[in-house]
Amino acid sequence: MSEKPIATPKRTADILRKYGFSFKKSLGQNFIIDVNILQKIIQAAGIGQSSGVIEVGPGIGALTEQLAESAEKIVAYEVDRRLLPILDDTLWNCDNIQVIHQDILEADVGAMMTSNFEANQPVHVVANLPYYITTPILMKLLREQLPVSSFTVMIQKEVAQRMAATPDSKQYGSLTIAVQYYTDAEVVMNVPRSVFMPPPNVDSSVLKLVKKTEPPVNVADEDYFFELVQACFAQRRKTLRNNLRHYFSGLADKDVISMVLDETGIDPARRGESLTMAEFADLANAFYRTVENR
């Protein structure tokens, strides 16, 4: 390893100056310049000597460098071609890192895992994610049912709160349900803007998602379940009855909607934020039986 870690203000500035690198706002590039924060992320992720790690957006290698000291192998996806020679330079003496120049949203991550990690090896996603595409990245990786044990990611604080929310809170919504269907979510720590270069214009948190062995509810059709959940939050201030009438317009009349709600025992005057995941599952299954299979 280098004598001074990459994740210091001076070393980062020196690297950027050497390569004449300029940040692209469109790629959401904010590099971490605090080694202690990186160590806390790695500790929270539970990375050990046998661990495989998938990193998204390694930047100039600040987190990657620290991961290389703890994990057996790291595969990092970097979409910005300008960063490839920088990573070759900063990580030249780390033989357990592979950098793939590809957009993670277009990558066949499952095939990559098969060729890079052992069958029973614990694999974790650890990343400082680009904030503007945090949700698409995480939902892709979750819905593909990859053999990943956990996700420990630096993301926008507001999004972290939504993913880890509980019912009857203003943060609770369809994203909460989607994430917690697959994982147990916990906000590990909040992070000040000062630990980034350049500082982002939003607050940040580290979120840990631990993969569930099986979904907490049984649903007849997962896509239908997620769509119905989204419909129930379409207009947060409206009741279930009103949101569902809008969603089923042309498919089911108000009498059918009232009948299904009555069957589930869920008060149609409630709002989506008050329902548990189990209640959403009951609702989706009842509508799937009644409306979709008529």
Secondary structure, DSSP 8 states (H G I E B T S, - for coil): --SS-SSSHHHHHHHHHHHT----GGGT--EE--HHHHHHHHHHHT--TT-EEEEE--TTTHHHHHHHTT-SEEEEEE--GGGHHHHHHHTTT-TTEEEEES-GGG--HHHHHHHHS-TT--EEEEEE--GGGHHHHHHHHHHTT-S--EEEEEEEHHHHHHHT--TTSTT-SHHHHHHHHHEEEEEEEEE-GGGEES--SS-EEEEEEEE-SS-SS--S-HHHHHHHHHHHTSSTTS-HHHHHHHHTTTTS-HHHHHHHHHHHT--TTS-GGG--HHHHHHHHHHHIIIIIT-
